[in-house]
């Protein structure tokens, strides 16, 4: 991954990925763990660990040569998932969904996070193949209150795993879901009747529960792989990090014979506070590839921007604006995923920076779209 010109040894604060690393039913032996924030993925399940026993980011610090790091990837199967020339689209439709099974549901965030976000692993038996950057549709059980006798409408969720899933065997897909809870503005109390139907169904699900899936859908966020040395700038707020987790696992965790990433992946993640960080230990582990991965966090309730206000992702973009614009001029892809409210602030920042550089943002944006460098999925 890292070039030969890089330092021969790099410091890594991360789980150690052995060359025979694997979990679950992948058929690969190994006893290493992929950790999220304060929990670890162990043998295909997530196990909570006491903060008193294992503080956040308390992974063993070691030295690993670049050559060793490049060999520490996980074998994946079946490799015929690489053979399709076009992405699968709408294999299962709302009128005939696929019945999948919940494998696990685990809370991703700490106690001080506002709200609850869960990592949900779904067993589709290899029958609903997908590509990184696509979405699954979920039909929650029950009746549509607006259409008596009809099922609920489909809710779309970005897939948070690679095509091989968290068990690396092509049989599962993962979702990153924030529980939607409604609080009455007058009383301040939760009103369960107005809570998000699908997000609460998913976050409350138990292993073995059945789930109706549609899709996969979407092409705008597919990872362009024609140039394995390309630059990918990923900007996410909250659960919008889901597709980027899939990209990064494909780039840095999985041993995919026909995709050897040698470019730059730069992730910007905006959340409320440290307890709200999603997959933080996993992302931090990729810093062992210093030439190929950068990771910047915007914690709005803990950090201040240059003006003394809250730190949002657009402030981080402004902080690195010269570098980002140069990378875009050089052909970099830029991706945005998260709540649609993130885009106006980001667009304003990019426009301001462009004007400071004597450029027209409208013309630049038009060119980025024409060159297929601009990828947006907001909800």
TAHU-V599529 format. One record per pair of residues at least 12 apart in sequence whose C-alpha atoms are under 10 Angstrom apart, sorted by the first residue. I is the first residue (numbers start at 1). J is the second residue. Records with the same first field share a line. If there is no record, write none. Layout:
# TAHU-V599529
I->J / J
This chain:
# TAHU-V599529
1->66 / 67 / 69 / 70 / 71 / 229 / 251 / 252 / 260 / 261 / 262 / 263 / 264 / 288 / 289 / 290 / 291 / 292 / 293
2->65 / 66 / 67 / 69 / 70 / 261 / 262 / 263 / 264 / 288 / 289 / 290 / 291 / 292 / 293
3->66 / 67 / 262 / 263 / 289 / 290 / 291 / 292
4->66 / 67
5->291
6->65 / 66 / 289 / 290 / 291
7->65 / 66 / 290 / 291
8->63 / 64 / 65 / 66 / 67 / 68
9->62 / 63 / 64 / 65 / 66 / 67 / 68 / 69 / 288
10->62 / 63 / 64 / 65 / 66 / 69 / 287 / 288 / 289 / 290
11->61 / 62 / 63 / 64 / 65 / 287 / 288 / 289 / 290
12->59 / 60 / 61 / 62 / 63 / 64 / 65 / 69 / 284 / 285 / 286 / 287 / 288 / 289 / 290
13->57 / 58 / 59 / 60 / 61 / 62 / 63 / 281 / 284 / 285 / 286 / 287 / 288
14->33 / 34 / 35 / 57 / 58 / 59 / 60 / 61 / 62 / 281 / 282 / 283 / 284 / 285 / 286 / 287 / 288
15->32 / 33 / 34 / 35 / 40 / 57 / 58 / 59 / 60 / 61 / 62 / 281 / 282 / 284 / 285 / 286
16->32 / 33 / 34 / 59 / 60 / 61 / 62 / 64 / 69 / 72 / 285
17->30 / 31 / 32 / 33 / 34 / 69 / 71 / 72 / 73 / 74 / 253 / 285
18->30 / 31 / 32 / 33 / 68 / 69 / 71 / 72 / 73 / 74
19->68 / 69 / 70 / 71 / 72 / 73 / 74 / 75 / 255
20->32 / 71 / 72 / 73 / 74 / 75
21->33 / 34 / 72 / 73 / 74 / 75 / 253 / 254
22->34 / 42 / 43 / 44 / 73 / 74 / 75 / 76 / 166 / 167 / 168 / 169
23->41 / 42 / 43 / 44 / 45 / 74 / 166 / 167 / 168 / 169
24->41 / 42 / 43 / 44 / 45 / 166 / 167 / 168 / 169
25->43 / 44 / 167 / 168 / 169 / 171
26->44 / 75 / 76 / 77 / 78 / 164 / 166 / 167 / 168 / 169 / 170 / 171
27->75 / 76 / 77 / 167 / 168 / 169
28->74 / 75 / 76 / 77 / 167 / 168 / 169
29->43
30->43 / 74
31->43
33->46
34->46 / 166 / 253 / 279 / 281 / 282 / 285
35->47 / 57 / 59 / 279 / 280 / 281 / 282 / 283 / 284 / 285
36->56 / 57 / 108 / 109 / 119 / 277 / 278 / 279 / 280 / 281 / 282 / 283 / 284
37->55 / 56 / 57 / 108 / 109 / 110 / 274 / 275 / 276 / 277 / 278 / 279 / 280 / 281 / 282 / 283
38->50 / 51 / 54 / 55 / 56 / 57 / 58 / 108 / 109 / 110 / 275 / 279 / 280 / 281
39->51 / 54 / 56 / 106 / 107 / 108 / 109 / 279 / 281
40->281 / 282
41->166 / 167
43->167
44->103 / 104 / 121 / 166 / 167 / 168
45->103 / 104 / 105 / 106 / 121 / 166 / 167
46->104 / 105 / 106 / 107 / 108 / 119
47->106
48->106 / 107 / 108
51->110
56->274 / 275 / 280 / 281
57->280 / 281 / 284
58->281
59->281 / 285
63->288
64->288
65->288
66->288 / 289 / 290
69->252 / 286 / 288 / 289
70->252 / 253 / 255 / 260 / 288 / 289
71->255
72->252 / 253 / 254 / 255
73->249 / 250 / 251 / 252 / 253 / 254 / 255 / 256
74->168 / 249 / 250 / 252 / 253 / 254 / 255 / 256
75->168 / 169 / 253 / 254 / 255 / 256 / 257
76->163 / 164 / 165 / 167 / 168 / 169 / 170 / 254 / 255 / 256 / 257
77->163 / 164 / 165 / 167 / 168 / 169 / 170 / 171 / 255 / 256
78->126 / 163 / 164 / 168 / 169 / 170 / 171
79->164 / 169 / 170 / 256 / 257 / 258
80->170
81->126 / 129 / 130 / 131 / 163 / 164 / 170
82->131 / 163 / 256 / 257 / 258 / 259
83->258
86->131
87->129 / 130 / 131 / 132 / 134 / 216 / 217 / 218 / 219 / 222
88->128 / 129 / 130 / 131 / 134 / 215 / 216 / 217 / 218 / 219
89->128 / 129 / 130 / 131 / 134 / 135 / 214 / 215 / 216 / 217 / 218 / 219
90->128 / 130 / 135 / 136 / 137 / 214 / 215 / 216 / 217 / 218
91->127 / 128 / 129 / 130 / 213 / 214 / 215 / 216 / 217
92->127 / 128 / 136 / 137 / 212 / 213 / 214 / 215 / 216 / 217
93->137 / 154 / 213 / 214 / 215 / 216 / 217
94->137 / 138 / 139 / 151 / 152 / 153 / 154 / 212 / 213 / 214 / 215
95->151 / 214
96->212 / 213 / 214
97->137 / 138 / 139 / 211 / 212 / 213 / 214 / 215
98->124 / 127 / 128 / 138 / 210 / 211 / 212 / 213 / 214 / 215
99->123 / 124 / 125 / 210 / 211 / 212 / 213 / 214
100->122 / 123 / 124 / 125 / 127 / 128 / 172 / 208 / 209 / 210 / 211 / 212 / 213
101->121 / 122 / 123 / 124 / 125 / 172 / 206 / 207 / 208 / 209 / 210 / 211 / 212 / 213
102->120 / 121 / 122 / 123 / 124 / 172 / 173 / 174 / 202 / 205 / 206 / 207 / 208 / 209 / 210 / 211
103->120 / 121 / 122 / 123 / 124 / 172 / 173 / 174 / 205 / 206 / 207 / 208 / 209 / 210
104->118 / 119 / 120 / 121 / 122 / 123 / 174 / 203 / 205 / 206 / 207 / 208 / 209
105->118 / 119 / 120 / 121 / 122 / 174 / 175 / 176 / 177 / 202 / 203 / 204 / 205 / 206 / 207
106->118 / 119 / 120 / 121 / 176 / 203 / 204 / 205 / 206
107->119 / 120 / 176 / 177 / 178 / 203
108->120 / 176 / 177 / 178 / 275 / 276 / 277 / 278 / 279 / 280
109->274 / 275 / 276 / 277 / 278 / 279
110->273 / 274 / 275 / 276 / 277 / 278
111->275 / 276
112->272 / 273 / 274 / 275 / 276
113->271 / 272 / 273 / 274 / 275 / 276 / 277
114->271 / 272 / 273 / 275 / 276
115->178 / 179 / 180 / 181 / 276
116->177 / 178 / 179 / 180 / 181 / 203 / 276
117->176 / 177 / 178 / 179 / 180 / 199 / 203 / 238 / 239 / 276 / 277 / 278
118->175 / 176 / 177 / 178 / 179 / 199 / 202 / 203 / 204 / 239 / 278
119->160 / 174 / 175 / 176 / 177 / 178 / 202 / 203 / 239 / 242 / 278 / 279
120->160 / 173 / 174 / 175 / 176 / 177 / 202 / 203 / 205 / 206 / 207
121->160 / 161 / 165 / 166 / 167 / 172 / 173 / 174 / 175 / 176 / 207
122->165 / 166 / 171 / 172 / 173 / 174 / 175 / 207 / 208 / 209 / 210 / 211 / 213
123->165 / 170 / 171 / 172 / 173 / 174 / 208 / 210 / 211
124->170 / 171 / 172 / 173 / 211 / 213
125->169 / 170 / 171 / 172 / 173
126->163 / 164 / 165 / 169 / 170 / 171 / 172 / 173
127->170 / 171 / 172
128->163 / 170 / 171 / 172 / 173 / 213 / 214 / 215 / 216
129->163 / 164 / 165 / 170 / 171 / 172 / 173 / 215 / 216
130->159 / 161 / 162 / 163 / 164 / 165 / 170 / 173 / 215 / 216 / 217 / 218
131->159 / 161 / 162 / 163 / 164 / 216 / 217 / 218 / 219 / 221 / 222 / 223 / 243 / 246 / 247
132->158 / 159 / 160 / 161 / 162 / 163 / 164 / 219 / 221 / 222 / 223 / 224 / 242 / 243 / 244 / 245 / 246 / 247 / 248 / 249 / 250
133->158 / 159 / 160 / 161 / 162 / 163 / 216 / 217 / 218 / 219 / 220 / 221 / 222 / 223 / 242 / 243 / 244 / 245 / 246 / 247 / 377
134->156 / 157 / 158 / 159 / 160 / 161 / 162 / 163 / 215 / 216 / 217 / 218 / 219 / 220 / 221 / 222 / 223 / 243 / 246
135->155 / 156 / 157 / 158 / 159 / 160 / 175 / 214 / 215 / 216 / 217 / 218 / 219 / 221 / 242 / 243
136->154 / 155 / 156 / 157 / 158 / 159 / 173 / 174 / 175 / 212 / 213 / 214 / 215 / 216 / 217 / 218
137->153 / 154 / 155 / 156 / 157 / 158 / 159 / 212 / 213 / 214 / 215 / 216 / 217
138->152 / 153 / 154 / 155 / 156 / 157 / 198 / 199 / 202 / 211 / 212 / 213 / 214 / 215
139->151 / 152 / 153 / 154 / 155 / 156 / 197 / 198 / 201 / 211 / 212 / 213 / 214
140->152 / 153 / 154 / 155 / 197 / 198 / 199 / 200 / 201 / 202 / 211 / 212 / 213
141->197 / 198 / 201 / 210 / 211 / 212
142->197
152->197 / 198
153->198
154->198 / 212 / 213 / 214
155->197 / 198 / 199 / 213 / 214
156->198 / 213 / 214 / 215 / 216 / 217 / 379
157->174 / 175 / 176 / 177 / 199 / 216 / 217 / 239 / 240 / 242 / 243 / 379
158->174 / 175 / 176 / 177 / 216 / 217 / 218 / 221 / 239 / 240 / 241 / 242 / 243 / 244 / 246 / 337 / 338 / 377
159->173 / 174 / 175 / 176 / 216 / 241 / 242 / 243 / 244 / 245 / 246
160->173 / 174 / 175 / 176 / 177 / 239 / 240 / 241 / 242 / 243 / 244 / 245 / 246 / 247 / 249
161->173 / 174 / 175 / 176 / 242 / 243 / 244 / 245 / 246 / 247 / 248 / 249 / 250
162->174 / 243 / 244 / 245 / 246 / 247 / 248 / 249 / 250 / 251 / 254
163->246 / 250
164->246 / 249 / 250 / 254
165->246 / 249
166->246 / 249
168->254
174->242 / 246
175->202 / 239 / 242 / 243
176->199 / 202 / 203 / 238 / 239 / 240 / 241 / 242 / 243 / 245 / 278
177->198 / 199 / 200 / 202 / 203 / 238 / 239 / 240 / 242
178->196 / 199 / 200 / 202 / 203 / 238 / 239
179->195 / 196 / 197 / 198 / 199 / 200 / 201 / 202 / 203 / 204
180->192 / 194 / 195 / 196 / 197 / 198 / 199 / 200 / 203
181->193 / 194 / 195 / 196 / 197 / 199 / 200
182->194 / 195 / 196
183->195
218->377
219->375
220->335 / 372 / 374 / 375 / 376 / 377
221->243 / 244 / 335 / 336 / 337 / 374 / 375 / 376 / 377
222->243 / 247 / 375
223->243 / 244 / 246 / 247 / 250 / 333 / 335 / 375
224->333 / 372 / 373
225->258 / 259 / 260 / 261
226->259
227->259 / 260 / 261 / 262 / 263
228->251 / 258 / 259 / 260 / 261 / 262 / 263 / 264
229->260 / 261 / 262 / 263 / 264 / 265 / 292
230->261 / 262 / 263 / 264 / 265 / 327 / 330 / 331 / 332 / 333
231->262 / 263 / 264 / 265 / 266 / 292 / 293 / 327 / 328 / 330 / 331 / 332 / 333 / 334
232->244 / 247 / 263 / 264 / 265 / 266 / 267 / 293 / 327 / 328 / 331 / 332 / 333 / 334 / 335 / 373
233->264 / 265 / 266 / 267 / 268 / 294 / 324 / 327 / 328 / 332 / 333 / 334 / 335 / 336 / 373
234->247 / 265 / 266 / 267 / 268 / 269 / 295 / 333 / 334 / 335 / 336 / 337 / 375
235->266 / 267 / 268 / 269 / 270 / 296 / 297 / 313 / 314 / 316 / 317 / 334 / 335 / 336 / 337 / 338 / 342 / 346 / 376
236->267 / 268 / 269 / 270 / 271 / 297 / 298 / 313 / 335 / 336 / 337 / 338 / 339 / 342 / 377 / 378
237->268 / 269 / 270 / 271 / 272 / 297 / 298 / 312 / 313 / 336 / 337 / 338 / 339 / 340 / 341 / 342 / 378
238->269 / 270 / 271 / 272 / 276 / 277 / 278 / 337 / 338 / 339
239->269 / 270 / 271 / 277 / 278 / 337 / 338 / 339
240->269 / 270 / 336 / 337 / 338 / 339 / 377 / 378 / 379
241->267 / 268 / 269 / 270 / 277 / 278 / 279 / 336 / 337 / 338
242->278 / 279 / 337 / 338
243->335 / 337 / 377
244->265 / 267 / 283 / 335 / 336 / 337
245->267 / 278 / 279 / 282 / 283
247->265
248->261 / 265 / 266 / 267 / 282 / 283 / 286 / 293
249->282 / 283 / 286
251->263 / 264 / 265 / 286 / 292 / 293
252->265 / 283 / 285 / 286 / 287 / 288 / 289 / 292 / 293
253->282 / 285 / 286
261->292
262->289 / 291 / 292 / 293
263->291 / 292 / 293 / 332
264->289 / 290 / 291 / 292 / 293 / 294 / 327 / 332
265->286 / 291 / 292 / 293 / 294 / 295 / 332 / 333
266->292 / 293 / 294 / 295 / 296 / 324 / 334
267->283 / 293 / 294 / 295 / 296 / 297 / 335
268->294 / 295 / 296 / 297 / 298 / 312 / 313 / 314 / 316 / 317 / 336
269->295 / 296 / 297 / 298 / 299 / 312 / 313 / 316 / 337 / 338
270->296 / 297 / 298 / 299 / 300 / 311 / 312 / 313 / 314 / 316 / 338 / 342
271->297 / 298 / 299 / 300 / 301 / 302 / 311 / 312 / 313
272->298 / 299 / 300 / 301 / 302 / 303 / 310 / 311 / 312
273->297 / 298 / 299 / 300 / 301 / 302 / 303
274->297 / 298 / 299 / 300 / 301 / 302
275->299
276->299
277->297 / 298 / 299
280->295 / 297
283->295
296->313 / 316 / 317
297->311 / 312 / 313 / 316
298->310 / 311 / 312 / 313 / 314 / 315 / 316 / 317
299->311 / 312 / 313
300->312 / 313
305->318 / 319
306->318 / 319
312->342 / 345 / 346
313->342 / 345 / 346
314->342 / 343 / 344 / 345 / 346 / 347 / 348 / 349 / 350
315->345 / 346 / 349
316->346
317->346 / 349 / 350 / 353
318->346 / 349 / 350 / 352 / 353
321->349 / 350 / 353 / 354
322->353 / 354 / 357
324->350
325->350 / 353 / 354 / 357 / 364
328->364 / 368 / 373 / 374
329->364 / 368
331->368 / 371 / 372 / 373
332->368 / 372 / 373 / 374
333->368 / 371 / 372 / 373 / 374 / 375
334->368 / 372 / 373 / 374 / 375 / 376
335->373 / 374 / 375 / 376 / 377
336->374 / 375 / 376 / 377 / 378
337->375 / 376 / 377 / 378 / 379
338->376 / 377 / 378 / 379
339->377 / 378 / 379
340->376 / 377 / 378 / 379
341->378 / 379
342->378 / 379
343->376 / 378
347->361 / 365
348->361
350->365
351->364 / 365
